[in-house]
Amino acid sequence: MQGLEDGRAFDGADVTRLAGEGDVLAARIVAQGGEALGVAVASMAMVLDIQLYVVGGGVARAGDLLLEPARRTVPECSYPSVCRRVRIVGSELGDDGPILGCGWLARQLLQSGD
């Protein structure tokens, strides 16, 4: 595997950075990842009728470079009545989203007495 100048292997953040800088191969890789995300979202929307998909971590950090291809792919892989309602957004909580969600859920359970 080819590495960076400092000897590290490429990771998703490096590919996203290169795509943002206009690297054609990196942009294609990120777009293909977005399309795969769109297929997964469309599949879940068709089966579970979920309307809002909030993605976090490295996916959210890639922003529209990854999310736009996903959004374009959903209508290609789902019925119009389903895809019209689907929204894909990046988390505004960054890497803290999962722990904040766990804290919120714990608080809800304590307040309800369950």
MMTF fields as JSON, N, C-alpha, C and O atoms, coordinates in Angstrom:
{
  "mmtfVersion": "1.0.0",
  "mmtfProducer": "UNKNOWN",
  "numBonds": 455,
  "numAtoms": 456,
  "numGroups": 114,
  "numChains": 1,
  "numModels": 1,
  "chainsPerModel": [1],
  "groupsPerChain": [114],
  "chainIdList": ["A"],
  "bondAtomList": [4, 2, 8, 6, 12, 10, 16, 14, 20, 18, 24, 22, 28, 26, 32, 30, 36, 34, 40, 38, 44, 42, 48, 46, 52, 50, 56, 54, 60, 58, 64, 62, 68, 66, 72, 70, 76, 74, 80, 78, 84, 82, 88, 86, 92, 90, 96, 94, 100, 98, 104, 102, 108, 106, 112, 110, 116, 114, 120, 118, 124, 122, 128, 126, 132, 130, 136, 134, 140, 138, 144, 142, 148, 146, 152, 150, 156, 154, 160, 158, 164, 162, 168, 166, 172, 170, 176, 174, 180, 178, 184, 182, 188, 186, 192, 190, 196, 194, 200, 198, 204, 202, 208, 206, 212, 210, 216, 214, 220, 218, 224, 222, 228, 226, 232, 230, 236, 234, 240, 238, 244, 242, 248, 246, 252, 250, 256, 254, 260, 258, 264, 262, 268, 266, 272, 270, 276, 274, 280, 278, 284, 282, 288, 286, 292, 290, 296, 294, 300, 298, 304, 302, 308, 306, 312, 310, 316, 314, 320, 318, 324, 322, 328, 326, 332, 330, 336, 334, 340, 338, 344, 342, 348, 346, 352, 350, 356, 354, 360, 358, 364, 362, 368, 366, 372, 370, 376, 374, 380, 378, 384, 382, 388, 386, 392, 390, 396, 394, 400, 398, 404, 402, 408, 406, 412, 410, 416, 414, 420, 418, 424, 422, 428, 426, 432, 430, 436, 434, 440, 438, 444, 442, 448, 446, 452, 450],
  "bondOrderList": [1, 1, 1, 1, 1, 1, 1, 1, 1, 1, 1, 1, 1, 1, 1, 1, 1, 1, 1, 1, 1, 1, 1, 1, 1, 1, 1, 1, 1, 1, 1, 1, 1, 1, 1, 1, 1, 1, 1, 1, 1, 1, 1, 1, 1, 1, 1, 1, 1, 1, 1, 1, 1, 1, 1, 1, 1, 1, 1, 1, 1, 1, 1, 1, 1, 1, 1, 1, 1, 1, 1, 1, 1, 1, 1, 1, 1, 1, 1, 1, 1, 1, 1, 1, 1, 1, 1, 1, 1, 1, 1, 1, 1, 1, 1, 1, 1, 1, 1, 1, 1, 1, 1, 1, 1, 1, 1, 1, 1, 1, 1, 1, 1],
  "groupList": [{"groupName": "MET", "atomNameList": ["N", "CA", "C", "O"], "elementList": ["N", "C", "C", "O"], "formalChargeList": [0, 0, 0, 0], "bondAtomList": [1, 0, 2, 1, 3, 2], "bondOrderList": [1, 1, 2], "singleLetterCode": "M", "chemCompType": "L-PEPTIDE LINKING"}, {"groupName": "GLN", "atomNameList": ["N", "CA", "C", "O"], "elementList": ["N", "C", "C", "O"], "formalChargeList": [0, 0, 0, 0], "bondAtomList": [1, 0, 2, 1, 3, 2], "bondOrderList": [1, 1, 2], "singleLetterCode": "Q", "chemCompType": "L-PEPTIDE LINKING"}, {"groupName": "GLY", "atomNameList": ["N", "CA", "C", "O"], "elementList": ["N", "C", "C", "O"], "formalChargeList": [0, 0, 0, 0], "bondAtomList": [1, 0, 2, 1, 3, 2], "bondOrderList": [1, 1, 2], "singleLetterCode": "G", "chemCompType": "PEPTIDE LINKING"}, {"groupName": "LEU", "atomNameList": ["N", "CA", "C", "O"], "elementList": ["N", "C", "C", "O"], "formalChargeList": [0, 0, 0, 0], "bondAtomList": [1, 0, 2, 1, 3, 2], "bondOrderList": [1, 1, 2], "singleLetterCode": "L", "chemCompType": "L-PEPTIDE LINKING"}, {"groupName": "GLU", "atomNameList": ["N", "CA", "C", "O"], "elementList": ["N", "C", "C", "O"], "formalChargeList": [0, 0, 0, 0], "bondAtomList": [1, 0, 2, 1, 3, 2], "bondOrderList": [1, 1, 2], "singleLetterCode": "E", "chemCompType": "L-PEPTIDE LINKING"}, {"groupName": "ASP", "atomNameList": ["N", "CA", "C", "O"], "elementList": ["N", "C", "C", "O"], "formalChargeList": [0, 0, 0, 0], "bondAtomList": [1, 0, 2, 1, 3, 2], "bondOrderList": [1, 1, 2], "singleLetterCode": "D", "chemCompType": "L-PEPTIDE LINKING"}, {"groupName": "ARG", "atomNameList": ["N", "CA", "C", "O"], "elementList": ["N", "C", "C", "O"], "formalChargeList": [0, 0, 0, 0], "bondAtomList": [1, 0, 2, 1, 3, 2], "bondOrderList": [1, 1, 2], "singleLetterCode": "R", "chemCompType": "L-PEPTIDE LINKING"}, {"groupName": "ALA", "atomNameList": ["N", "CA", "C", "O"], "elementList": ["N", "C", "C", "O"], "formalChargeList": [0, 0, 0, 0], "bondAtomList": [1, 0, 2, 1, 3, 2], "bondOrderList": [1, 1, 2], "singleLetterCode": "A", "chemCompType": "L-PEPTIDE LINKING"}, {"groupName": "PHE", "atomNameList": ["N", "CA", "C", "O"], "elementList": ["N", "C", "C", "O"], "formalChargeList": [0, 0, 0, 0], "bondAtomList": [1, 0, 2, 1, 3, 2], "bondOrderList": [1, 1, 2], "singleLetterCode": "F", "chemCompType": "L-PEPTIDE LINKING"}, {"groupName": "VAL", "atomNameList": ["N", "CA", "C", "O"], "elementList": ["N", "C", "C", "O"], "formalChargeList": [0, 0, 0, 0], "bondAtomList": [1, 0, 2, 1, 3, 2], "bondOrderList": [1, 1, 2], "singleLetterCode": "V", "chemCompType": "L-PEPTIDE LINKING"}, {"groupName": "THR", "atomNameList": ["N", "CA", "C", "O"], "elementList": ["N", "C", "C", "O"], "formalChargeList": [0, 0, 0, 0], "bondAtomList": [1, 0, 2, 1, 3, 2], "bondOrderList": [1, 1, 2], "singleLetterCode": "T", "chemCompType": "L-PEPTIDE LINKING"}, {"groupName": "ILE", "atomNameList": ["N", "CA", "C", "O"], "elementList": ["N", "C", "C", "O"], "formalChargeList": [0, 0, 0, 0], "bondAtomList": [1, 0, 2, 1, 3, 2], "bondOrderList": [1, 1, 2], "singleLetterCode": "I", "chemCompType": "L-PEPTIDE LINKING"}, {"groupName": "SER", "atomNameList": ["N", "CA", "C", "O"], "elementList": ["N", "C", "C", "O"], "formalChargeList": [0, 0, 0, 0], "bondAtomList": [1, 0, 2, 1, 3, 2], "bondOrderList": [1, 1, 2], "singleLetterCode": "S", "chemCompType": "L-PEPTIDE LINKING"}, {"groupName": "TYR", "atomNameList": ["N", "CA", "C", "O"], "elementList": ["N", "C", "C", "O"], "formalChargeList": [0, 0, 0, 0], "bondAtomList": [1, 0, 2, 1, 3, 2], "bondOrderList": [1, 1, 2], "singleLetterCode": "Y", "chemCompType": "L-PEPTIDE LINKING"}, {"groupName": "PRO", "atomNameList": ["N", "CA", "C", "O"], "elementList": ["N", "C", "C", "O"], "formalChargeList": [0, 0, 0, 0], "bondAtomList": [1, 0, 2, 1, 3, 2], "bondOrderList": [1, 1, 2], "singleLetterCode": "P", "chemCompType": "L-PEPTIDE LINKING"}, {"groupName": "CYS", "atomNameList": ["N", "CA", "C", "O"], "elementList": ["N", "C", "C", "O"], "formalChargeList": [0, 0, 0, 0], "bondAtomList": [1, 0, 2, 1, 3, 2], "bondOrderList": [1, 1, 2], "singleLetterCode": "C", "chemCompType": "L-PEPTIDE LINKING"}, {"groupName": "TRP", "atomNameList": ["N", "CA", "C", "O"], "elementList": ["N", "C", "C", "O"], "formalChargeList": [0, 0, 0, 0], "bondAtomList": [1, 0, 2, 1, 3, 2], "bondOrderList": [1, 1, 2], "singleLetterCode": "W", "chemCompType": "L-PEPTIDE LINKING"}],
  "groupTypeList": [0, 1, 2, 3, 4, 5, 2, 6, 7, 8, 5, 2, 7, 5, 9, 10, 6, 3, 7, 2, 4, 2, 5, 9, 3, 7, 7, 6, 11, 9, 7, 1, 2, 2, 4, 7, 3, 2, 9, 7, 9, 7, 12, 0, 7, 0, 9, 3, 5, 11, 1, 3, 13, 9, 9, 2, 2, 2, 9, 7, 6, 7, 2, 5, 3, 3, 3, 4, 14, 7, 6, 6, 10, 9, 14, 4, 15, 12, 13, 14, 12, 9, 15, 6, 6, 9, 6, 11, 9, 2, 12, 4, 3, 2, 5, 5, 2, 14, 11, 3, 2, 15, 2, 16, 3, 7, 6, 1, 3, 3, 1, 12, 2, 5],
  "groupIdList": [1, 2, 3, 4, 5, 6, 7, 8, 9, 10, 11, 12, 13, 14, 15, 16, 17, 18, 19, 20, 21, 22, 23, 24, 25, 26, 27, 28, 29, 30, 31, 32, 33, 34, 35, 36, 37, 38, 39, 40, 41, 42, 43, 44, 45, 46, 47, 48, 49, 50, 51, 52, 53, 54, 55, 56, 57, 58, 59, 60, 61, 62, 63, 64, 65, 66, 67, 68, 69, 70, 71, 72, 73, 74, 75, 76, 77, 78, 79, 80, 81, 82, 83, 84, 85, 86, 87, 88, 89, 90, 91, 92, 93, 94, 95, 96, 97, 98, 99, 100, 101, 102, 103, 104, 105, 106, 107, 108, 109, 110, 111, 112, 113, 114],
  "secStructList": [7, 7, 5, 7, 6, 6, 1, 7, 5, 7, 7, 2, 2, 2, 2, 2, 2, 2, 2, 2, 6, 6, 7, 2, 2, 2, 2, 2, 2, 2, 2, 2, 2, 2, 2, 2, 2, 2, 2, 2, 2, 2, 2, 2, 2, 2, 2, 2, 7, 7, 7, 3, 3, 3, 3, 7, 2, 2, 2, 2, 2, 2, 6, 2, 2, 2, 2, 2, 2, 2, 2, 2, 2, 4, 4, 4, 1, 1, 7, 2, 2, 2, 2, 6, 6, 7, 3, 3, 3, 3, 7, 1, 1, 4, 4, 4, 2, 2, 2, 2, 2, 2, 2, 2, 2, 2, 2, 2, 2, 2, 2, 2, 6, 7],
  "xCoordList": [0.847, 0.0, 0.893, 1.85, 0.559, 1.326, 1.053, -0.069, 2.096, 1.929, 2.139, 2.454, 1.957, 2.182, 3.65, 4.431, 4.027, 5.434, 5.984, 7.175, 5.137, 5.612, 5.588, 5.851, 5.272, 5.303, 3.967, 3.83, 2.98, 1.662, 0.955, 1.201, 0.086, -0.779, -1.905, -2.275, -2.446, -3.6, -4.779, -4.941, -5.59, -6.847, -7.964, -7.726, -9.169, -10.317, -10.182, -10.587, -9.612, -9.436, -8.499, -8.721, -7.447, -6.512, -7.195, -6.997, -7.99, -8.688, -9.679, -9.793, -10.391, -11.339, -10.623, -11.083, -9.499, -8.727, -8.272, -8.405, -7.731, -7.268, -8.43, -8.277, -9.591, -10.76, -11.155, -11.484, -11.121, -11.443, -10.458, -10.797, -9.225, -8.182, -8.215, -7.401, -9.156, -9.308, -8.668, -8.653, -8.135, -7.543, -8.659, -9.624, -8.515, -9.568, -9.826, -10.982, -8.775, -8.95, -9.598, -10.514, -9.139, -9.718, -11.182, -12.012, -11.507, -12.896, -13.774, -14.919, -13.234, -14.001, -14.227, -15.311, -13.215, -13.344, -14.405, -15.249, -14.364, -15.342, -16.743, -17.698, -16.877, -18.184, -18.735, -19.929, -17.872, -18.327, -18.759, -19.723, -18.043, -18.468, -19.824, -20.668, -20.037, -21.326, -22.44, -23.543, -22.158, -23.165, -23.518, -24.687, -22.511, -22.777, -23.622, -24.525, -23.332, -24.142, -25.576, -26.517, -25.751, -27.085, -27.865, -29.066, -27.195, -27.851, -28.303, -29.418, -27.434, -27.785, -28.958, -29.875, -28.928, -30.024, -31.32, -32.364, -31.27, -32.468, -33.029, -34.243, -32.17, -32.621, -33.313, -34.378, -32.709, -33.313, -34.623, -35.584, -34.67, -35.894, -37.019, -38.167, -36.703, -37.717, -38.251, -39.443, -37.376, -37.776, -38.38, -39.385, -37.767, -38.145, -38.91, -39.397, -39.022, -39.72, -39.142, -39.881, -37.821, -37.138, -36.945, -36.583, -37.186, -37.13, -35.875, -35.435, -35.287, -34.123, -32.933, -33.016, -31.824, -30.585, -29.516, -29.139, -29.032, -27.991, -26.72, -26.659, -25.712, -24.449, -23.396, -23.394, -22.509, -21.496, -20.105, -19.886, -19.177, -17.794, -17.147, -17.39, -16.32, -15.609, -16.531, -16.208, -17.684, -18.652, -19.14, -19.205, -19.481, -19.952, -18.843, -19.1, -17.605, -16.482, -16.232, -15.71, -16.591, -16.437, -17.461, -17.266, -18.541, -19.546, -20.185, -20.412, -20.47, -21.189, -20.404, -20.993, -19.087, -18.318, -18.853, -18.874, -19.278, -19.807, -21.334, -21.954, -21.94, -23.381, -24.156, -25.237, -23.644, -24.358, -24.5, -25.591, -23.428, -23.629, -24.635, -25.382, -24.653, -25.635, -27.044, -27.945, -27.227, -28.557, -29.022, -30.207, -28.093, -28.453, -28.794, -29.577, -28.207, -28.391, -29.706, -30.292, -30.178, -31.397, -32.564, -33.224, -32.858, -33.996, -33.811, -34.791, -32.563, -32.302, -32.578, -32.752, -32.617, -32.708, -33.947, -34.035, -34.899, -36.113, -37.295, -37.125, -38.473, -39.685, -39.799, -39.358, -40.382, -40.551, -41.285, -40.946, -42.278, -43.031, -42.164, -42.445, -41.126, -40.214, -39.115, -38.868, -38.462, -37.291, -37.634, -36.783, -38.866, -39.282, -39.14, -38.874, -39.32, -39.295, -37.924, -37.723, -36.982, -35.677, -34.773, -34.626, -34.174, -33.167, -31.915, -31.995, -30.765, -29.476, -28.712, -28.464, -28.34, -27.612, -26.414, -26.383, -25.434, -24.284, -24.571, -25.259, -24.044, -24.228, -23.527, -22.423, -24.178, -23.565, -22.832, -22.229, -22.878, -22.269, -20.87, -20.218, -20.399, -19.068, -18.954, -19.897, -17.817, -17.573, -18.269, -18.267, -18.866, -19.525, -20.967, -21.589, -21.509, -22.9, -23.275, -24.274, -22.521, -22.917, -22.951, -23.891, -21.964, -21.951, -23.04, -23.632, -23.311, -24.403, -25.748, -26.622, -25.918, -27.147, -27.325, -28.439, -26.24, -26.318, -26.698, -27.511, -26.103, -26.428, -27.884, -28.548, -28.39, -29.796, -30.708, -31.688, -30.389, -31.21, -31.198, -32.246, -30.031, -29.945, -30.805, -31.501, -30.761, -31.573, -33.056, -33.832, -33.45, -34.857, -35.312, -36.406, -34.469, -34.822, -34.921, -35.81, -34.021, -34.067, -35.329, -35.953, -35.693, -36.872, -38.173, -39.16, -38.17, -39.401, -39.538, -40.611, -38.458, -38.499, -38.333, -38.525, -37.981, -37.789, -36.466, -36.153],
  "yCoordList": [-1.173, 0.0, 1.236, 1.338, 2.141, 3.384, 4.229, 4.267, 4.911, 5.735, 7.203, 7.597, 7.99, 9.42, 9.715, 8.818, 10.965, 11.338, 11.034, 10.758, 11.08, 10.805, 9.308, 8.925, 8.452, 7.015, 6.399, 5.176, 7.215, 6.681, 6.165, 6.636, 5.201, 4.739, 5.749, 6.449, 5.825, 6.683, 6.211, 5.012, 7.134, 6.779, 7.609, 8.396, 7.431, 8.133, 9.644, 10.341, 10.149, 11.599, 12.122, 13.2, 11.354, 11.773, 11.778, 12.697, 10.76, 10.689, 11.847, 12.461, 12.141, 13.254, 14.58, 15.421, 14.763, 15.998, 16.157, 17.232, 15.079, 15.124, 15.398, 16.15, 14.79, 15.04, 16.508, 17.116, 17.07, 18.481, 19.402, 20.526, 18.916, 19.691, 19.487, 20.059, 18.673, 18.5, 17.262, 17.117, 16.358, 15.125, 14.269, 13.91, 13.954, 13.261, 11.86, 11.475, 11.091, 9.726, 9.743, 8.964, 10.615, 10.703, 11.117, 10.587, 12.056, 12.495, 11.347, 11.209, 10.532, 9.382, 8.354, 7.779, 8.126, 7.184, 7.67, 6.889, 8.955, 9.512, 9.449, 9.114, 9.766, 9.71, 8.282, 8.079, 7.294, 5.903, 5.486, 4.737, 5.972, 5.713, 6.336, 5.727, 7.55, 8.211, 7.454, 7.338, 6.94, 6.157, 4.892, 4.514, 4.238, 3.039, 3.406, 2.66, 4.544, 5.019, 5.255, 4.91, 5.834, 6.076, 4.793, 4.743, 3.759, 2.459, 1.907, 1.4, 2.009, 1.514, 2.293, 1.701, 3.61, 4.434, 4.105, 3.961, 3.986, 3.656, 2.307, 2.155, 1.344, 0.014, 0.091, -0.496, 0.813, 0.944, 1.716, 1.38, 2.744, 3.532, 2.68, 2.804, 1.819, 0.964, -0.065, -0.371, -0.592, -1.639, -1.067, -1.577, -0.006, 0.498, 1.813, 2.257, 2.44, 3.719, 4.789, 5.578, 4.807, 5.849, 7.032, 6.86, 8.232, 9.415, 10.246, 10.913, 10.228, 11.063, 10.186, 9.339, 10.399, 9.667, 10.679, 11.536, 10.57, 11.46, 10.633, 9.642, 11.04, 10.308, 11.124, 12.353, 10.437, 11.126, 10.618, 9.909, 10.983, 10.549, 11.043, 12.165, 10.189, 10.544, 10.822, 11.617, 10.165, 10.393, 11.834, 12.513, 12.295, 13.674, 14.667, 15.729, 14.32, 15.227, 15.35, 16.369, 14.341, 14.416, 15.38, 15.891, 15.628, 16.603, 16.264, 15.098, 17.299, 17.126, 16.353, 15.852, 16.242, 15.42, 13.986, 13.323, 13.517, 12.163, 12.147, 11.246, 13.143, 13.127, 13.442, 12.889, 14.3, 14.617, 13.404, 13.17, 12.616, 11.4, 10.44, 9.759, 10.388, 9.541, 10.045, 9.262, 11.343, 11.931, 11.703, 11.471, 11.767, 11.549, 10.083, 9.782, 9.177, 7.747, 7.231, 6.304, 7.807, 7.309, 7.205, 6.166, 8.215, 8.083, 6.99, 6.465, 6.646, 5.602, 4.207, 3.248, 4.103, 2.792, 2.625, 1.671, 3.533, 3.414, 4.008, 4.742, 3.672, 4.19, 5.695, 6.206, 6.404, 7.854, 8.241, 9.24, 7.462, 7.785, 7.68, 8.327, 6.877, 6.727, 7.783, 8.475, 7.911, 8.789, 10.262, 11.05, 10.637, 12.041, 12.49, 13.661, 11.552, 11.891, 11.736, 12.188, 11.113, 10.794, 12.023, 12.739, 12.246, 13.298, 12.673, 11.881, 13.035, 12.584, 13.827, 14.715, 13.891, 15.047, 14.576, 13.453, 15.453, 15.185, 15.628, 16.624, 14.889, 15.223, 16.533, 16.798, 17.336, 18.579, 18.362, 19.293, 17.136, 16.841, 16.258, 15.997, 16.048, 15.487, 14.097, 13.308, 13.799, 12.475, 12.283, 11.176, 13.345, 13.243, 12.759, 12.494, 12.636, 12.236, 10.956, 10.948, 9.864, 8.614, 8.736, 8.252, 9.359, 9.452, 10.396, 10.158, 11.465, 12.361, 11.654, 11.846, 10.842, 10.071, 9.073, 8.886, 8.422, 7.481, 8.214, 7.73, 9.374, 10.166, 10.585, 10.52, 11.017, 11.419, 10.24, 10.375, 9.078, 7.89, 7.483, 7.146, 7.507, 7.166, 8.115, 7.684, 9.38, 10.367, 10.091, 10.162, 9.771, 9.469, 8.249, 8.241, 7.233, 6.025, 6.298, 5.775, 7.106, 7.458, 8.27, 8.061, 9.173, 10.004, 9.218, 9.536, 8.193, 7.413, 6.302, 5.718, 6.008, 4.968, 3.555, 2.602, 3.392, 2.038, 1.441, 0.319],
  "zCoordList": [0.0, 0.0, 0.0, 0.767, -0.857, -0.938, 0.294, 0.798, 0.777, 1.964, 1.66, 0.537, 2.692, 2.597, 2.803, 3.117, 2.628, 2.776, 4.162, 4.302, 5.192, 6.547, 6.878, 8.019, 5.885, 6.092, 6.47, 6.45, 6.813, 7.162, 5.916, 4.806, 6.114, 5.024, 4.839, 5.782, 3.633, 3.379, 4.218, 4.445, 4.672, 5.316, 4.695, 3.779, 5.19, 4.623, 4.672, 3.741, 5.761, 5.886, 4.801, 4.25, 4.495, 3.447, 2.078, 1.283, 1.813, 0.522, 0.4, -0.66, 1.483, 1.469, 1.248, 0.475, 1.925, 1.759, 0.318, -0.267, -0.256, -1.645, -2.602, -3.563, -2.342, -3.186, -3.121, -4.139, -1.925, -1.76, -2.45, -2.82, -2.622, -3.3, -4.815, -5.541, -5.285, -6.727, -7.32, -8.542, -6.501, -7.012, -7.634, -6.96, -8.913, -9.663, -9.123, -8.947, -8.855, -8.355, -6.973, -6.712, -6.096, -4.753, -4.829, -4.09, -5.71, -5.865, -6.343, -5.914, -7.227, -7.727, -6.615, -6.511, -5.793, -4.679, -3.695, -3.254, -3.352, -2.414, -3.013, -2.313, -4.293, -4.958, -4.961, -4.738, -5.213, -5.2, -3.797, -3.636, -2.784, -1.406, -1.128, -0.47, -1.629, -1.465, -2.154, -1.62, -3.336, -4.058, -3.277, -3.202, -2.695, -1.877, -0.659, -0.28, -0.052, 1.064, 0.608, 1.323, -0.561, -1.098, -1.322, -1.059, -1.802, -1.995, -0.641, -0.514, 0.368, 1.701, 2.291, 2.86, 2.156, 2.669, 1.945, 2.582, 0.628, -0.143, 0.292, 0.425, 0.511, 0.944, 2.301, 2.495, 3.232, 4.563, 4.487, 5.18, 3.654, 3.516, 2.947, 3.374, 1.993, 1.392, 2.391, 2.395, 3.226, 4.157, 5.44, 5.936, 5.976, 7.292, 7.274, 8.314, 6.117, 5.97, 6.897, 7.486, 7.017, 7.785, 6.851, 5.688, 7.36, 6.508, 6.705, 5.769, 7.89, 8.172, 8.531, 9.421, 7.828, 8.074, 8.46, 7.661, 9.689, 10.183, 10.261, 10.988, 9.514, 9.5, 10.229, 10.167, 10.912, 11.709, 11.409, 10.427, 12.255, 12.129, 10.851, 10.408, 10.264, 9.047, 7.88, 6.997, 7.877, 6.801, 6.854, 5.829, 8.045, 8.194, 7.872, 7.306, 8.234, 7.946, 6.449, 5.998, 5.676, 4.219, 3.623, 2.519, 4.343, 3.927, 2.596, 2.274, 1.836, 0.578, -0.467, -1.424, -0.312, -1.257, -1.246, -2.283, -0.095, 0.046, 0.067, -0.498, 0.718, 0.907, -0.371, -0.574, -1.225, -2.467, -3.383, -3.901, -3.606, -4.407, -3.761, -4.463, -2.435, -1.743, -2.015, -2.318, -1.907, -2.149, -3.586, -3.826, -4.541, -5.947, -6.22, -7.121, -5.44, -5.676, -5.111, -5.671, -4.022, -3.377, -4.355, -4.371, -5.169, -6.102, -7.151, -7.68, -7.454, -8.443, -7.876, -8.628, -6.543, -5.888, -5.021, -4.247, -5.138, -4.337, -5.108, -6.082, -4.645, -5.269, -5.05, -4.02, -6.004, -5.84, -4.562, -3.928, -4.185, -2.971, -1.719, -0.71, -1.784, -0.65, -0.71, 0.277, -1.845, -1.936, -1.757, -1.347, -2.057, -1.864, -0.425, -0.157, 0.511, 1.932, 2.572, 3.699, 1.887, 2.496, 2.534, 1.544, 3.693, 3.857, 4.46, 5.4, 3.913, 4.443, 4.861, 4.045, 6.134, 6.659, 7.465, 7.969, 7.576, 8.425, 9.848, 10.075, 10.789, 12.199, 12.525, 12.05, 13.33, 13.792, 15.11, 15.643, 15.643, 16.935, 16.808, 17.819, 15.588, 15.396, 16.0, 15.934, 16.58, 17.157, 18.498, 19.036, 19.051, 20.353, 20.254, 21.282, 19.061, 18.887, 19.607, 20.326, 19.45, 20.122, 21.645, 22.274, 22.238, 23.699, 24.193, 25.245, 23.445, 23.824, 23.716, 24.562, 22.685, 22.537, 23.662, 24.151, 24.086, 25.207, 26.496, 27.283, 26.694, 27.882, 27.888, 28.923, 26.732, 26.624, 26.914, 27.646, 26.339, 26.553, 28.024, 28.575, 28.668, 30.092, 30.918, 31.837, 30.599, 31.327, 31.144, 32.097, 29.902, 29.64, 30.451, 31.015, 30.501, 31.249, 32.751, 33.423, 33.269, 34.695, 35.019, 36.06, 34.147, 34.385, 34.268, 34.931, 33.423, 33.237, 34.271, 34.417, 34.985, 36.011, 35.493, 36.247, 34.229, 33.651, 34.045, 33.647]
}
